[in-house]
Amino acid sequence: MFKKIDHVVLIHGFGTSSENVWFPWLHRELESRGIRVTAPTMPNALRPDYKTWMRLGKPIAEGWSSRTLVIGHSLGGAFALRLLQHHAKSRLAGVILVSPLFAANFSVKPLIEFFQQPIDWKLLRKRARRVQIIHAKDDPLVPFDHGMRYAEALNGELHLFSKGSHFHQRKLPFLLKTLLPYIE
């Protein structure tokens, strides 16, 4: 079921960067295991521009292969799926969405623009061998039903925690445990 990987792409969300939360920790953990990591910091994370992010993300997604695993946090999960739909040329080993935003749950124009873009769920189900969603019931920013919606739409496996908030911790051991079968 798990396809071995040699590349992980980490995509941050709204208001953060690849230098925050668990991204640096996971980056080090993966590199210490011989996995190449790509973790771009997208511009203007507090006012993300969909077209700019897609333009900058396109060359990254075009380099994804069957041995790539993509991990997106919050808005980064929604963005990762749009890159997968529009620019990936290979079927990925997997996608892991952490506290993924399914729709703009508050009226911020840049967020609304991200979610005005149509999603081809049937195509996305074919573009990744496995999809896993990690979400917490006590997430104050993204209701946990967003994770449930992604699980249903993508035939994904939902890992639902009672506590975890929006997973802004410095380390996220469960995420590492979730992706180890792709490495070992």
Contact map, one row per residue, 1 for C-alpha under 8 A:
1110000000000000000000000000000000000000000000000000000000000000000000000000000000000000000000000000000000000000000000000000000001000000000000000000000000000000000000000000000000000000
1111000000000000000000000000000000000000000000000000000000000000000000000000000000000000000010000000000000000000000000000000000011000000000000000000000000000000000000000000000000001100
1111100000000000000000000000000000000000000000000000000000000000011000000000000000000000000010000000000000000000000000000000000010000000000000000000000000000000000000000000000000000100
0111110000000000000000000000000000000000000000000000000000000000001000000000000000000000000010000000000000000000000000000000000000000000000000000000000000000000000000000000000000001111
0011111100000000000000000000000000100000000000000000000000000000011110000000000000000000000010000000000000000000000000000000000000000000000000000000000000000000000000000000000000000110
0001111100000000000000000000000001110000000000000000000000000000001100000000000000000000000000000000000000000000000000000000000000000000000000000000000000000000000000000000000000000010
0000111110000000000000000000000000111100000000000000000000000000001110000000000000000000000000000000000000000000000000000000000000000000000000000000000000000000000000000000000000000000
0000111111000000000000000000000000111100000000000000000000000000000111100000000000000000000000000000000000000000000000000000000000000000000000000000000000000000000000000000000000000000
0000001111100000000000000000000000001110000000000000000000000000000111100000000000000000000000000000000000000000000000000000000000000000000000000000000000000000000000000000000000000000
0000000111110000010000100000000000001111000000000000000000000000000001110000000000000000000000000000000000000000000000000000000000000000000000000000000000000000000000000000000000000000
0000000011111000010000000000000000000011100000000000000000000000000001111001100100000000000000000000000000000000000000000000000000000000000000000000000000000000000000000000000000000000
0000000001111101110000000000000000000000110000000000000000000000000000011111100000000000000000000000000000000000000000000000000000000000000000000000000000000000000000000000000000000000
0000000000111111100000000000000000000000000010000000000000000000000000011111100000000000000000000000000000000000000000000000000000000000000000000000000000000000000000000000000000000000
0000000000011111000000000000000000000000000011110000000000000000000000000111000000000000000000000000000000000000000000000000000000000000000000000000000000000000000000000000000000000000
0000000000001111100000000000000000000000000111100000000000000000000000000000000000000000000000000000000000000000000000000000000000000000000000000000000000000000000000000000000000000000
0000000000011111111100000000000000000000000011000000000000000000000000000000000000000000000000000000000000000000000000000000000000000000000000000000000000000000000000000000000000000000
0000000000011011111100000000000000000000110010000000000000000000000000000000000000000000000000000000000000000000000000000000000000000000000000000000000000000000000000000000000000000000
0000000001110001111100110000000000000011100000000000000000000000000000000000000000000000000000000000000000000000000000000000000000000000000000000000000000000000000000000000000000000000
0000000000000001111110110000000000000000100000000000000000000000000000000000000000000000000000000000000000000000000000000000000000000000000000000000000000000000000000000000000000000000
0000000000000001111111110000000000000000000000000000000000000000000000000000000000000000000000000000000000000000000000000000000000000000000000000000000000000000000000000100000000000000
0000000000000000001111110000000000000000000000000000000000000000000000000000000000000000000000000000000000000000000000000000000000000000000000000000000000000000000000111110000000000000
0000000000000000000111111100000000000000000000000000000000000000000000000000000000000000000000000000000000000000000000000000000000000000000000000000000000000000000000011111000000000000
0000000001000000011111111110000000000010000000000000000000000000000000000000000000000000000000000000000000000000000000000000000000000000000000000000000000000000000000000100000000000000
0000000000000000011111111111000000000000000000000000000000000000000000000000000000000000000000000000000000000000000000000000000000000000000000000000000000000000000000000000000000000000
0000000000000000000001111111100000000000000000000000000000000000000000000000000000000000000000000000000000000000000000000000000000000000000000000000000000000000000000000110000000000000
0000000000000000000001111111110000000000000000000000000000000000000000000000000000000000000000000000000000000000000000000000000000000000000000000000000000000000000000000011000100000000
0000000000000000000000111111111000001010000000000000000000000000000000000000000000000000000000000000000000000000000000000000000000000000000000000000000000000000000000000000000000000000
0000000000000000000000011111111100000000000000000000000000000000000000000000000000000000000000000000000000000000000000000000000000000000000000000000000000000000000000000000000000000000
0000000000000000000000001111111110000000000000000000000000000000000000000000000000000000000000000000000000000000000000000000000000000000000000000000000000000000000000000000000000000000
0000000000000000000000000111111111111000000000000000000000000000000000000000000000000000000000000000000000000000000000000000000000000000000000000000000000000000000000000000000000000000
0000000000000000000000000011111111111000000000000000000000000000000000000000000000000000000000000000000000000000000000000000000000000000000000000000000000000000000000000000000000000000
0000000000000000000000000001111111100000000000000000000000000000000000000000000000000000000000000000000000000000000000000000000000000000000000000000000000000000000000000000000000000000
0000000000000000000000000000111111100000000000000000000000000000000000000000000000000000000000000000000000000000000000000000000000000000000000000000000000000000000000000000000000000000
0000010000000000000000000000011111110000000000000000000000000000000000000000000000000000000000000000000000000000000000000000000000000000000000000000000000000000000000000000000000000000
0000111100000000000000000000011111111000000000000000000000000000000000000000000000000000000000000000000000000000000000000000000000000000000000000000000000000000000000000000000000000000
0000011100000000000000000000011001111100000000000000000000000000000000000000000000000000000000000000000000000000000000000000000000000000000000000000000000000000000000000000000000000000
0000001111000000000000000010011000111110000000000000000000000000000000000000000000000000000000000000000000000000000000000000000000000000000000000000000000000000000000000000000000000000
0000001111000000000000000000000000011111000000000000000000000000000000000000000000000000000000000000000000000000000000000000000000000000000000000000000000000000000000000000000000000000
0000000011100000010000100010000000001111100000000000000000000000000000000000000000000000000000000000000000000000000000000000000000000000000000000000000000000000000000000000000000000000
0000000001100000010000000000000000000111110000000000000000000000000000000000000000000000000000000000000000000000000000000000000000000000000000000000000000000000000000000000000000000000
0000000000110000111000000000000000000011111000000000000000000000000000000000000000000000000000000000000000000000000000000000000000000000000000000000000000000000000000000000000000000000
0000000000010000100000000000000000000001111110000000100100000000000000000000000000000000000000000000000000000000000000000000000000000000000000000000000000000000000000000000000000000000
0000000000000000000000000000000000000000111110010000100000000000000000000000000000000000000000000000000000000000000000000000000000000000000000000000000000000000000000000000000000000000
0000000000000010000000000000000000000000011111111000000000000000000000000000000000000000000000000000000000000000000000000000000000000000000000000000000000000000000000000000000000000000
0000000000001111100000000000000000000000011111110000000000000000000000000000000000000000000000000000000000000000000000000000000000000000000000000000000000000000000000000000000000000000
0000000000000111000000000000000000000000000111110000000000000000000000000000000000000000000000000000000000000000000000000000000000000000000000000000000000000000000000000000000000000000
0000000000000110000000000000000000000000000111111000000000000000000000000000000000000000000000000000000000000100000000000000000000000000000000000000000000000000000000000000000000000000
0000000000000100000000000000000000000000001111111101100000000000000000000000000000000000000000000000000000000110000000000000000000000000000000000000000000000000000000000000000000000000
0000000000000000000000000000000000000000000100111111100000000000000000000000000000000000000000000000000000000100100000000000000000000000000000000000000000000000000000000000000000000000
0000000000000000000000000000000000000000000000011111110000000000000000000000000000000000000000000000000000000100110000000000000000000000000000000000000000000000000000000000000000000000
0000000000000000000000000000000000000000000000001111111000000000000000000000000000000000000000000000000000000000000000000000000000000000000000000000000000000000000000000000000000000000
0000000000000000000000000000000000000000000000011111111100000000000000000000000000000000000000000000000000000000000000000000000000000000000000000000000000000000000000000000000000000000
0000000000000000000000000000000000000000011000011111111110000000000000000000000000000000000000000000000000000000000000000000000000000000000000000000000000000000000000000000000000000000
0000000000000000000000000000000000000000000000000111111111000000000000000000000000100000000000000000000000000000000000000000000000000000000000000000000000000000000000000000000000000000
0000000000000000000000000000000000000000000000000011111111100000000000000000000000000000000000000000000000000000000000000000000000000000000000000000000000000000000000000000000000000000
0000000000000000000000000000000000000000010000000001111111110000000000000000000000000000000000000000000000000000000000000000000000000000000000000000000000000000000000000000000000000000
0000000000000000000000000000000000000000000000000000111111111000000000000000000000100000000000000000000000000000000000000000000000000000000000000000000000000000000000000000000000000000
0000000000000000000000000000000000000000000000000000011111111100000000000000000000100010000000000000000000000000000000000000000000000000000000000000000000000000000000000000000000000000
0000000000000000000000000000000000000000000000000000001111111110000000000000000000000000000000000000000000000000000000000000000000000000000000000000000000000000000000000000000000000000
0000000000000000000000000000000000000000000000000000000111111111000000000000000000000000000000000000000000000000000000000000000000000000000000000000000000000000000000000000000000000000
0000000000000000000000000000000000000000000000000000000011111111000000000000000000110011100000000000000000000000000000000000000000000000000000000000000000000000000000000000000000000000
0000000000000000000000000000000000000000000000000000000001111111000000000000000000000011100000000000000000000000000000000000000000000000000000000000000000000000000000000000000000000000
0000000000000000000000000000000000000000000000000000000000111111100000000000000000000001100000000000000000000000000000000000000000000000000000000000000000000000000000000000000000000000
0000000000000000000000000000000000000000000000000000000000011111111100000000000000000001110100000000000000000000000000000000000000000000000000000000000000000000000000000000000000000000
0000000000000000000000000000000000000000000000000000000000000011111100000000000000000000111110000000000000000000000000000000000000000000000000000000000000000000000000000000000000000000
0010100000000000000000000000000000000000000000000000000000000001111100000000000000000000011110000000000000000000000000000000000000000000000000000000000000000000000000000000000000000000
0011111000000000000000000000000000000000000000000000000000000001111110000000000000000000000110000000000000000000000000000000000000000000000000000000000000000000000000000000000000000000
0000111110000000000000000000000000000000000000000000000000000001111111000000000000000000000111000000000000000000000000000000000000000000000000000000000000000000000000000000000000000000
0000101110000000000000000000000000000000000000000000000000000000001111100000000000000000000111110000000000000000000000000000000000000000000000000000000000000000000000000000000000000000
0000000111100000000000000000000000000000000000000000000000000000000111110000000100000000000101110000000000000000000000000000000000000000000000000000000000000000000000000000000000000000
0000000111100000000000000000000000000000000000000000000000000000000011111000100100000000000000111100000000000000000000000000000000000000000000000000000000000000000000000000000000000000
0000000001111000000000000000000000000000000000000000000000000000000001111111111100000000000000111101000000000000000000000000000000000000000000000000000000000000000000000000000000000000
0000000000111000000000000000000000000000000000000000000000000000000000111111100000000000000000001111000000000000000000000000000000000000000000000000000000000000000000000000000000000000
0000000000011100000000000000000000000000000000000000000000000000000000011111110000000000000000001111100000000000000000000000000000000000000001000000000000000000000000000000000000000000
0000000000011100000000000000000000000000000000000000000000000000000000011111111000000000000000000001100000000000000000000000000000000000000000000000000000000000000000000000000000000000
0000000000111100000000000000000000000000000000000000000000000000000000011111111100000000000000000001000000000000000000000000000000000000000000000000000000000000000000000000000000000000
0000000000111000000000000000000000000000000000000000000000000000000000111111111110000000000000011111100000000000000000000000000000000000000000000000000000000000000000000000000000000000
0000000000000000000000000000000000000000000000000000000000000000000000010111111111000000000000000001110000000000000000000000000000000000000000000000000000000000000000000000000000000000
0000000000000000000000000000000000000000000000000000000000000000000000010011111111100000000000000000000000000000010000000000000000000000000000000000000000000000000000000000000000000000
0000000000100000000000000000000000000000000000000000000000000000000001110001111111110000000000000000000000000000000000000000000000000000000000000000000000000000000000000000000000000000
0000000000000000000000000000000000000000000000000000000000000000000000000000111111111000000000000000000000000000000000000001000000000000000000000000000000000000000000000000000000000000
0000000000000000000000000000000000000000000000000000000000000000000000000000011111111100000000000000000000000000000000100000000000000000000000000000000000000000000000000000000000000000
0000000000000000000000000000000000000000000000000000010011001000000000000000001111111111000000000000000000000000000000000000000000000000000000000000000000000000000000000000000000000000
0000000000000000000000000000000000000000000000000000000000001000000000000000000111111111000000000000000000000000000000000001001000000000000000000000000000000000000000000000000000000000
0000000000000000000000000000000000000000000000000000000000000000000000000000000011111111000000000000000000000000000000110011001000000000000000000000000000000000000000000000000000000000
0000000000000000000000000000000000000000000000000000000000000000000000000000000001111111000000000000000000000000000000000000000000000000000000000000000000000000000000000000000000000000
0000000000000000000000000000000000000000000000000000000001001100000000000000000000111111100000000000000000000000000000000000000000000000000000000000000000000000000000000000000000000000
0000000000000000000000000000000000000000000000000000000000001111000000000000000000111111111000000000000000000000000000000000000000000000000000000000000000000000000000000000000000000000
0000000000000000000000000000000000000000000000000000000000001111100000000000000000000011111000000000000000000000000000000000000000000000000000000000000000000000000000000000000000000000
0000000000000000000000000000000000000000000000000000000000000001110000000000000000000001111100000000000000000000000000000000001000000000000000000000000000000000000000000000000000000000
0000000000000000000000000000000000000000000000000000000000000000110000000000000000000001111110000000000000000000000000000000011110000000000000000000000000000000000000000000000000000000
0000000000000000000000000000000000000000000000000000000000000001111111000000000000000000011111100000000000000000000000000000001110000000000000000000000000000000000000000000000000000000
0111100000000000000000000000000000000000000000000000000000000000111110000000000000000000001111100000000000000000000000000000000111000000000000000000000000000000000000000000000000000000
0000000000000000000000000000000000000000000000000000000000000000000111000000000000000000000111110000000000000000000000000000000111110000000000000000000000000000000000000000000000000000
0000000000000000000000000000000000000000000000000000000000000000000011110000000000000000000111111000000000000000000000000000000101110000000000000000000000000000000000000000000000000000
0000000000000000000000000000000000000000000000000000000000000000000011110000100000000000000001111100000000000000000000000000000000111100000000000000000000000000000000000000000000000000
0000000000000000000000000000000000000000000000000000000000000000000000111100100000000000000000111111000000000000000000000000000000111100000000000000000000000000000000000000000000000000
0000000000000000000000000000000000000000000000000000000000000000000000111100100000000000000000011111000000000000000000000000000000001110000000000000000000000000000000100000000000000000
0000000000000000000000000000000000000000000000000000000000000000000000001100100000000000000000001111100000000000000000000000000000001111001001010110000000000000000001100000000000000000
0000000000000000000000000000000000000000000000000000000000000000000000011111110000000000000000001111110000000000000000000000000000001010000001000110000000000000000000000000000000000000
0000000000000000000000000000000000000000000000000000000000000000000000000110110000000000000000000011111100000000000000000000000000000000000001000110000000000000000000000000000000000000
0000000000000000000000000000000000000000000000000000000000000000000000000000010000000000000000000001111100000000001000000000000000000000000000000110110000000000000000000000000000000000
0000000000000000000000000000000000000000000000000000000000000000000000000000000000000000000000000000111110000001001000000000000000000000000000000100000000000000000000000000000000000000
0000000000000000000000000000000000000000000000000000000000000000000000000000000000000000000000000000111111110011001000000000000000000000000000000000000000000000000000000000000000000000
0000000000000000000000000000000000000000000000000000000000000000000000000000000000000000000000000000001111100000000000000000000000000000000001000000000000000000000000000000000000000000
0000000000000000000000000000000000000000000000000000000000000000000000000000000000000000000000000000000111110000000000000000000000000000000000000000000000000000000000000000000000000000
0000000000000000000000000000000000000000000000000000000000000000000000000000000000000000000000000000000111111011000000000000000000000000000000000000000000000000000000000000000000000000
0000000000000000000000000000000000000000000000000000000000000000000000000000000000000000000000000000000101111111000000000000000000000000000000000000000000000000000000000000000000000000
0000000000000000000000000000000000000000000000000000000000000000000000000000000000000000000000000000000000111111100000000000000000000000000000000000000000000000000000000000000000000000
0000000000000000000000000000000000000000000000111100000000000000000000000000000000000000000000000000000000011111110000000000000000000000000000000000000000000000000000000000000000000000
0000000000000000000000000000000000000000000000010000000000000000000000000000000000000000000000000000000100111111111000000000000000000000000000000000000000000000000000000000000000000000
0000000000000000000000000000000000000000000000000000000000000000000000000000000000000000000000000000001100111111111100000000000000000000000000000000000000000000000000000000000000000000
0000000000000000000000000000000000000000000000001100000000000000000000000000000000000000000000000000000000001111111110000000000000000000000000000000000000000000000000000000000000000000
0000000000000000000000000000000000000000000000000100000000000000000000000000001000000000000000000000000000000111111110000000000000000000000000000000000000000000000000000000000000000000
0000000000000000000000000000000000000000000000000000000000000000000000000000000000000000000000000000011100000011111111000000000000000000000000000000000000000000000000000000000000000000
0000000000000000000000000000000000000000000000000000000000000000000000000000000000000000000000000000000000000001111111000000000000000000000000000000000000000000000000000000000000000000
0000000000000000000000000000000000000000000000000000000000000000000000000000000000000000000000000000000000000000111111100000000000000000000000000000000000000000000000000000000000000000
0000000000000000000000000000000000000000000000000000000000000000000000000000000000000000000000000000000000000000001111110000000000000000000000000000000000000000000000000000000000000000
0000000000000000000000000000000000000000000000000000000000000000000000000000000001001000000000000000000000000000000011111000000000000000000000000000000000000000000000000000000000000000
0000000000000000000000000000000000000000000000000000000000000000000000000000000000001000000000000000000000000000000001111111000000000000000000000000000000000000000000000000000000000000
0000000000000000000000000000000000000000000000000000000000000000000000000000000000000000000000000000000000000000000000111111100000000000000000000000000011000000000000000000000000000000
0000000000000000000000000000000000000000000000000000000000000000000000000000000000000000000000000000000000000000000000011111110000000000000000000000000001000000000000000000000000000000
0000000000000000000000000000000000000000000000000000000000000000000000000000000000001000000000000000000000000000000000011111111000000000000000000000000000000000000000000000000000000000
0000000000000000000000000000000000000000000000000000000000000000000000000000000010011000000000000000000000000000000000011111111100000000000000000000000001000000000000000000000000000000
0000000000000000000000000000000000000000000000000000000000000000000000000000000000000000000000000000000000000000000000001111111110000000000000000000000001100000000000000000000000000000
0000000000000000000000000000000000000000000000000000000000000000000000000000000000000000001000000000000000000000000000000111111110000000000000000000000000000000000000000000000000000000
0000000000000000000000000000000000000000000000000000000000000000000000000000000000011000011100000000000000000000000000000011111110000000000000000000000000000000000000000000000000000000
0000000000000000000000000000000000000000000000000000000000000000000000000000000000000000001111100000000000000000000000000001111111100000000000000000000000000000000000000000000000000000
0110000000000000000000000000000000000000000000000000000000000000000000000000000000000000001111000000000000000000000000000000111111100000000000000000000000000000000000000000000000000000
1100000000000000000000000000000000000000000000000000000000000000000000000000000000000000000011100000000000000000000000000000000111110000000000000000000000010000000000000000000000000000
0000000000000000000000000000000000000000000000000000000000000000000000000000000000000000000001111000000000000000000000000000000111111000000000000000001001111000000000000000000000000000
0000000000000000000000000000000000000000000000000000000000000000000000000000000000000000000001111000000000000000000000000000000001111100000000000000001000011110000000000000000000000000
0000000000000000000000000000000000000000000000000000000000000000000000000000000000000000000000011111000000000000000000000000000000111110000000000010011000011110000000000000000000000000
0000000000000000000000000000000000000000000000000000000000000000000000000000000000000000000000011110000000000000000000000000000000011111000000000010000000000111100000000000001000000000
0000000000000000000000000000000000000000000000000000000000000000000000000000000000000000000000000111000000000000000000000000000000001111101000010010000000000111100101000000000000000000
0000000000000000000000000000000000000000000000000000000000000000000000000000000000000000000000000010000000000000000000000000000000000111111000010000000000000001111111000000000000000000
0000000000000000000000000000000000000000000000000000000000000000000000000000000000000000000000000000000000000000000000000000000000000011111000110000000000000001111110000000000000000000
0000000000000000000000000000000000000000000000000000000000000000000000000000000000000000000000000000000000000000000000000000000000000001111100110000000000000000011111000000000000000000
0000000000000000000000000000000000000000000000000000000000000000000000000000000000000000000000000010000000000000000000000000000000000011111111110000000000000000001111000000000000000000
0000000000000000000000000000000000000000000000000000000000000000000000000000000000000000000000000000000000000000000000000000000000000000011111100000000000000000000011000000000000000000
0000000000000000000000000000000000000000000000000000000000000000000000000000000000000000000000000000000000000000000000000000000000000000001111100000000000000000000001000000000000000000
0000000000000000000000000000000000000000000000000000000000000000000000000100000000000000000000000011100010000000000000000000000000000000001111110100000000000000000001000000000000000000
0000000000000000000000000000000000000000000000000000000000000000000000000000000000000000000000000000000000000000000000000000000000000000111111111110000000000000000000000000000000000000
0000000000000000000000000000000000000000000000000000000000000000000000000000000000000000000000000010000000000000000000000000000000000011111001111111000000000001000000000000000000000000
0000000000000000000000000000000000000000000000000000000000000000000000000000000000000000000000000000000000000000000000000000000000000000000000111111100000000000000000000000000000000000
0000000000000000000000000000000000000000000000000000000000000000000000000000000000000000000000000011111000000000000000000000000000000000000001111111110000000000000000000000000000000000
0000000000000000000000000000000000000000000000000000000000000000000000000000000000000000000000000011110000000000000000000000000000001110000000111111111000000100000000000000000000000000
0000000000000000000000000000000000000000000000000000000000000000000000000000000000000000000000000000000000000000000000000000000000000000000000011111111100000100000000000000000000000000
0000000000000000000000000000000000000000000000000000000000000000000000000000000000000000000000000000010000000000000000000000000000000000000000001111111110000000000000000000000000000000
0000000000000000000000000000000000000000000000000000000000000000000000000000000000000000000000000000010000000000000000000000000000001000000000000111111111110000000000000000000000000000
0000000000000000000000000000000000000000000000000000000000000000000000000000000000000000000000000000000000000000000000000000000000111000000000000011111111111100000000000000000000000000
0000000000000000000000000000000000000000000000000000000000000000000000000000000000000000000000000000000000000000000000000000000000000000000000000001111111110000000000000000000000000000
0000000000000000000000000000000000000000000000000000000000000000000000000000000000000000000000000000000000000000000000001000000000000000000000000000111111110000000000000000000000000000
0000000000000000000000000000000000000000000000000000000000000000000000000000000000000000000000000000000000000000000000001101100000100000000000000000011111110000000000000000000000000000
0000000000000000000000000000000000000000000000000000000000000000000000000000000000000000000000000000000000000000000000000000100000100000000000000000011111111000000000000000000000000000
0000000000000000000000000000000000000000000000000000000000000000000000000000000000000000000000000000000000000000000000000000000001111000000000000000011111111100000000000000000000000000
0000000000000000000000000000000000000000000000000000000000000000000000000000000000000000000000000000000000000000000000000000000000111000000000000000001000111110000000000000000000000000
0000000000000000000000000000000000000000000000000000000000000000000000000000000000000000000000000000000000000000000000000000000000011110000000000011001000011111000000000000000000000000
0000000000000000000000000000000000000000000000000000000000000000000000000000000000000000000000000000000000000000000000000000000000011110000000000000000000001111100000000000000000000000
0000000000000000000000000000000000000000000000000000000000000000000000000000000000000000000000000000000000000000000000000000000000000111100000010000000000000111110000000000000000000000
0000000000000000000000000000000000000000000000000000000000000000000000000000000000000000000000000000000000000000000000000000000000000111100000000000000000000011111100000000000000000000
0000000000000000000000000000000000000000000000000000000000000000000000000000000000000000000000000000000000000000000000000000000000000001110000000000000000000001111100000000000000000000
0000000000000000000000000000000000000000000000000000000000000000000000000000000000000000000000000000000000000000000000000000000000000001111000000000000000000000111110000000000000000000
0000000000000000000000000000000000000000000000000000000000000000000000000000000000000000000000000000000000000000000000000000000000000011111000000000000000000000111111100000000000000000
0000000000000000000000000000000000000000000000000000000000000000000000000000000000000000000000000000000000000000000000000000000000000001111100000000000000000000001111110000000000000000
0000000000000000000000000000000000000000000000000000000000000000000000000000000000000000000000000010000000000000000000000000000000000011011111000000000000000000000111110000000000000000
0000000000000000000010000000000000000000000000000000000000000000000000000000000000000000000000000110000000000000000000000000000000000000000000000000000000000000000111111001000000000000
0000000000000000000011000000000000000000000000000000000000000000000000000000000000000000000000000000000000000000000000000000000000000000000000000000000000000000000011111100000000000000
0000000000000000000011000000000000000000000000000000000000000000000000000000000000000000000000000000000000000000000000000000000000000000000000000000000000000000000000111111000000000000
0000000000000000000111101000000000000000000000000000000000000000000000000000000000000000000000000000000000000000000000000000000000000000000000000000000000000000000000011111000000000000
0000000000000000000011001100000000000000000000000000000000000000000000000000000000000000000000000000000000000000000000000000000000000000000000000000000000000000000000001111100000000000
0000000000000000000001000100000000000000000000000000000000000000000000000000000000000000000000000000000000000000000000000000000000000000000000000000000000000000000000101111111100000000
0000000000000000000000000000000000000000000000000000000000000000000000000000000000000000000000000000000000000000000000000000000000000000000000000000000000000000000000000011111110000000
0000000000000000000000000000000000000000000000000000000000000000000000000000000000000000000000000000000000000000000000000000000000000000000000000000000000000000000000000001111111000000
0000000000000000000000000000000000000000000000000000000000000000000000000000000000000000000000000000000000000000000000000000000000000100000000000000000000000000000000000001111111100000
0000000000000000000000000100000000000000000000000000000000000000000000000000000000000000000000000000000000000000000000000000000000000000000000000000000000000000000000000001111111110000
0000000000000000000000000000000000000000000000000000000000000000000000000000000000000000000000000000000000000000000000000000000000000000000000000000000000000000000000000000111111111000
0000000000000000000000000000000000000000000000000000000000000000000000000000000000000000000000000000000000000000000000000000000000000000000000000000000000000000000000000000011111111000
0000000000000000000000000000000000000000000000000000000000000000000000000000000000000000000000000000000000000000000000000000000000000000000000000000000000000000000000000000001111111110
0000000000000000000000000000000000000000000000000000000000000000000000000000000000000000000000000000000000000000000000000000000000000000000000000000000000000000000000000000000111111111
0101000000000000000000000000000000000000000000000000000000000000000000000000000000000000000000000000000000000000000000000000000000000000000000000000000000000000000000000000000011111111
0111100000000000000000000000000000000000000000000000000000000000000000000000000000000000000000000000000000000000000000000000000000000000000000000000000000000000000000000000000000111111
0001110000000000000000000000000000000000000000000000000000000000000000000000000000000000000000000000000000000000000000000000000000000000000000000000000000000000000000000000000000111111
0001000000000000000000000000000000000000000000000000000000000000000000000000000000000000000000000000000000000000000000000000000000000000000000000000000000000000000000000000000000011111
